[in-house]
């Protein structure tokens, strides 16, 4: 890749200050596919200075100018969709079918929804004698993860641009190559110099330098709760705004009137999509205690139909986990489930049969899980389902809400009104009723330790704006 060992700062591809590098590993083969440069605090400072200078003019652009810019970015992005999909598949292991159908299009979708929101957004309103205006917050630090990389990059960059902000992006160092292509897209689309800057690096070095930098006005972070706490702690020193989309342990309540065969099969497969590496994955499936064995049999049968394999093979359902560290974490938690007495229905530790390399794991189902077990409390981030029994609807809601997380929740019933009644009681930022999917036109974000703030569409745009009241404006 042409710019792998460079950063995009002030409208140019530049060499890093330091000499540190890191190999990007293909999780299917465990072999290096590229080497990237790793930045340091000096690189961050150069990027922030460029963004601060660019903010003086970009913050004054009109809505129409920013609409035209997003339209051009969208046009260029479409032309590189195939390359983006192939890159994401190679560096984080998504099957090509998923990469082409969801991973790469997700980024394009956020640009489109942001564009639509920008066209109608009410930047000014009159309140009595005051004019209330919404204006860009300033220089923004953006940190994004590896599991849905383009989704999260576009969900931050597009609204920041729409708001009139300038920014420094630190993508994940584990799957950074798609971000380099994204920077090339913005460059080709004519984003003014300094408005968008890209630095590769790790969290303890580049992430901390960004979070604590006095000239960054806002941090937008997506990743683990542990890392999110670090971002917030470092940002507190300069009292900057912090928005966070963090971990999850999403409950999935299957009410007793649901079609178990249909719903459990659907949700077992959905939970495993992207190899279970989604923060909103419905990993805790709550079923009536009396029907635990029935539910377990359906989940087991579905799991055993899921084909784990090479992302380039047409029949592959799920690919590998993203890294050695993630593989070891998931293996350890599966073993923890066995040790703590959950019933292993299928899957378990080790790679699938016939695989001796790559970070591949077996789709795993545990039944008779209690909500105090480690596999019911901690985010696994792998294709591991925990079946938990409940007594009645009230008990299901209690168990569902008994978690430090609150990103997403799911409920299915043959009676839509019953499902809605349960949904209103769930403490989560997104509640999926009867199989409804993620909607990029609706707000996305969590309660409790799943974060704060909201992304997507007009809600994402709002996060990058400050509110100013000009008192007496209408009397002057």
N, C-alpha and C positions, 0 to 999 in steps of 0.2 A: 504494500500500500504506500502510495507516494508520500503522504504526510504523517506517517505513523510516528516518526521521531521528532515531530514538530508540534507547536501549539499555534492556534489561531488567535492572534492578538492585534487589535487596532487595524483590522481589515487585511492583515498579511499573515502568511505562514512563516513563523520564526523559529529559530533554534532555541532550545531551553537554556536556562542559566547553568544548570548542573549537568551531570553526566549519568545520573541514575536511569536505569531502564528496567523493563519487566517483560517477560514473555507472556503472550496471550495463548492460552492452551485450548485446543479443541477437546471438549469433554468426551467425545465419542472415541477418540484415538489416544488421548492423553499426550498428544504431540503438540509442539509449539507451531503456531501458524503465522505469528508475527511478533515483533518486538516493538514496544512503545516506549517513549520517553516518559519519565516521571518528573513532575514539577516540584517546586519548593516555594517557600514564602516569597522569595524575590520574583518568581514568575507570577505569583498571585498579585503582588503589588503592581507589577507592570500592567497586568490585565485590568486591575481596578482603576488605575490612573487613566487608562484609555477609555474605560466605561464612564468614569466620572466626567471626563472632558466631553465625550459624545452626548452625555445626558443634557448638557446645556442646550443643544440644538434639537436632539431627537425628541425631547420632552415637549417641544413647542410645535411639533408637526401636527397637521390636521387629521381628523378622523379619516378623511378621504385619502390622504397620503398613506396612512397606515393600512387602509383597506387595500389599496393598490399593491402595497408591499406584500401583504399576506397572500393576495391573489397570485403574485409572481412566484412566491415561495411554493405555493400549492402546485403551480404548473411545473416547476423544476422537480419537485418531490415526485410527482407522478412519473416523470421520465426515468427515475432511478429506483422505482419500487422493486424491480426484480433483483437488482444488486443489493439493496437493503435487506431483502428477505434472505438471500443467500448468505450474506454476511452474518446476520443474526443467528441463522441456523448453525453456521460453522463455529461461532464463538460461544454460544450459550446452549446449543443442543436442541433447539426446537425443531420438530419434524418440518420438512419443507412445506407440507400441506398447511400446517399451522402458521408457518412463517409467511407464506403467500396470502393466506386467507385472513390472518388476524394480526400477527406481529407487525409487519410493515404497514398494512392499511390502518392500524390503530393510530399511528402518527399522523397520517393524512387526515383521518377523521377529526382529530383534535384541532388541526389547523382549520378545517371546514367549519366546525361548530364555533370556534372562536371568531372566525370571520363573520359568521351570521350574527353572533352576539354583539360584535363591534358595530355592525351597521345600525343596530337599534338601541344601543346602550345609552341610558340617560346620564350624561356627564354633568349636566347642570339642572338645577331646579330652584324655584323661588319659594322661600318660606317666610311669610310676612314681609318685612323690609329687607331680608337678607337674601343674598344669592349663595346657594350651596353648590360648590363645585367639587368634582372628583378628579384628582390629578395624579400623575404617576408618582409612585413612592420614591423612586431614585434608582440607585445601583443595586441590583439583585444578585445574590449568590444562589446558584441552583445546583443541587447534588442529586443525582439520579441512580437507580439500582440496575441490576443485571437481568431481572426476571422478565420484565416487559420493557426493554430499554427505550425503544422509540416511542412507545405509549407515554412514558413518563417524561421524556425529553420534550416532546411536542406539547404535552399537557402543561408544561411550565413556560417554555420558550414562546409559544404562540400567544398566550394571554399577556405575558410580559411585554412583548412587542406591541400588542394591541393597545395596552395601557400607555405606551410611550416610555417604558423603562429601558434601561440598558442593563447588561448582565454579564456574568462570568459563569460558565457551566463547567462543573466537574462531573463527568460521567463516571460510572463504575470502571475501575481499572481491570475488572475481570472480563468484561465484554465491551470494550471501548471503541471498536472499529466502526460500528454503525454510527457513532457520534461524530467521528471524523468525516464520514460521508455526509452527515447532516450539516456539518459546518461548511463543507464544500457546496452544498445546496444553497445555504443562506448567502454564501459569497457570490455564487452565480446569479442569485436572484437580486443582488444589488443592495443587500442590507448595509447601511452606512458604516464606515469604519468606526470601530470602538463600541458599536451598539451590542454586538454579540461577540463574546470571547470564549475560547475553549482551552482548558488546561487539563491534561491527564495527570493523575496522581492518586495517592492513597488518602484515606480519611485522616489519620493522625498527623499528616504533613500538610497537604493542600486543603483538606476539609477544615482543619482547625485554623489554618491561616485565613481562610475565607470567613469562617464563623466569627472570628475575633477581630476582623479588619474594621477599623473605625470608619472607613469610607464605603462600606457595604451597608445599605439601609435595611435590607431584608434578606432573610435566608428562607428558601423553599427547599425542603428536604423530603425525600422518599427513601425508606429503608427500614432497618431494624429499629425496634424501640430503644435498644441499648445505644446505638449510634445516634439516634434522634435526641436522646438525653444529653449526649456529649455536645451536639450542635447547639442545643438550647443553653447549656451551661456556658459555653464559650461566647455565644451571642449576647448573653445577659450583661456582659461587661460593658457593652456599648448600647444597651437597651434597644436593640434592633428588633423589628418584627420577625417572628419565626412561625412559619406554617409547616406542618408535619403530617405526612401520611405514613403510618408506621405498621406494626405487626397486627396480626389477627388470629383468632381461633374461632372461626365462625360456626355458630350452631345452625343445624338444619333440622327443624321440627317436622316430622312426618306424622300428621294427625291420623287417628284411627280409621277415618273414613276414606283415606287416600287409596288409590290403586297402587298397592305396594310393588307389584312386579314392574309396572311402568315407571313409577317415581324413583324407586331405589336404584334401578338400573340406570336411569337418566342421571341421577345425582352422583352415583359412584363414578360413572364415566366423566362427568363434569368436574368432579373433584380431582381426578387424575390428569386432566388436561394441563399441558405445559409441565408435565411431570410433577404436578402438585405444587409448583413453585409460583403460586399466586397468593397475595396477601389476603384476598377475600375468599379463598377456597373453603367450601363447606365441609370441614374436616371432622366436626362432631355431629354425627347423625343421631337424633333423638327419636326413639321409637317406643311404642307402648311396651311395658315390661312383659306382658303376656304374649307378645308377638316377636320377641327378641330372636328366637331361633329361626323363625320364618324370614325375618329381615336379613339375618346373617347369611342364610342360604342364598338369597337373591344377590346380595352384595358380593359374596364369594364367587358365584357363577359369573357375574359381570366382570369382576377383577381378573378372572382367569381367561377371559376373552380379549383382554387388552394386550396388544402386541407391543412389546418393548423391543426397540431395535435401532438400527442406523437411521438417522434423520433423513437420509437421502433415499431410503427404500420406500416405495409407494405404499406398502401395507403397514408401515409403522404407525402406531397410535401415539406412543410417547417415546421420547428420546432419553438421553442421560440427564442426571443432575448436572449442575453447572461446573462443579469443581470438586477436587479431592476433599477440601474442607467440608463442603456441603454433604458429600457422600458419607464421610465419617460421622457427621452429626446425625444424619438420618439413620444410619446403621445403629448408632448408639441409642437412639430413642426407640427404635424397634425392639432392641434387646431389653430396654428398660420396661417396655410394655409387657414383654414376656416375664421378666423378673418380678413385676408387681402384680402378676396374676390375671391379667386380661387374657381372654381366650383367643389364640391365634387361629383364625379361620383359613387364611391362605397368605402366601407371601412369606415374609420373614427376612432374616438377615442374609447377606450374601448377594451376589449378582444372580440374575436369571440363568437358568441352565444354558450351557454352551457359550457363555460370555466370560472371557478371561481378562478383558481390559475395557477401559471406558468406565465412566461413573454411572453405570446402569443399576437400577434397583428394581426389586419385585413390587408390583402393586400389592399392597398389604391391607388386610382387613382384620381388625380386632373386634370381638363382640364381648358383651358382659363387662364393659368398661364402666368404672365409676368416675364421677367428675373430679375426684381428688387425686386420680392417678396422673403421673407426669405426662402421659400421652394425651390427656384431656386438658392439661393446663398450659403446656408449652407449645409454641408454634413449631411444627416439624418441618414444614416447607418441603414436603415430599409426598408421594402418592400413598399416604397412610390414612385409613379411615378408622375412626373410633365410634362404635355403636354403643349408645348409652340408653338405658331404659328409663321411662317415666311412668308415673301412676295416672295422671290426668292432665288436662290442659294447663292448669295452674302450676303443677309440678314441672311440666315441660318449660314453661316460661321462667320459673325459678332457676332451673338448671342452666337454661340458655344464658341467662343474665349473670350467672355465677362465674365470672371471668374478669380478668383485668383489662381485656380487650373489648372493643365495640365497633369494629369496622363494618362488618356485614353480618346479616342473619337471613335465614331462609325458612319459609313455612309453606306447607302444602296441605290442602284440604279439598274434598269434593264440594264443600260449601264455601264459596268465595267470601261470604260475610263472616263466617267463622275464622277463616284465614286472616281477614282484615282485622278482626278483633284481637287475635293473637299478635299480629304484626305491630299494632299500636303499643303493645306492652313491651316490645323488645328494645333493649338499650343498644342500638346500633345506628350508625349513620346511613346505612343502606339496608333495606329489608326487601328481599326478593320473594314475591308472592306467586305461588303456583308456577314456578319455573321461569319467571321473568329474568331476562339477562341484564347485564350492565347497559346503561343508557348514557351515552356521552353528552346528551342534552340535559341530563339531570345532575345535581351535585354529587360529588364523590368525596368521602372523608369519614373520619371515625369519631366515636365517643371514647372517653377514658384514655387508656394508654395506647390506643390506636391513632392518636394524634389530635390535631386541631386545625381548623381552617377547612376549606372546601376547594376542590378542583373541578374542572370541566365547564365548558360553555360560559355563561355570564357569571357564574359563581367563581370560576377560576379567574376571570378578569377582575372581579371585585377585590380579590386578595392583593392585587398589585397597585391598588389605588389608595391615596390618602383623601380625607374629607376636609375641605376648607369652607368655613362660613365667612363670607364677606358681609359684615353687618352694616346696614344703612345703604347697601348697594343700590337698592331700588328707590331710595329717597334722594340720592345724589344727583 
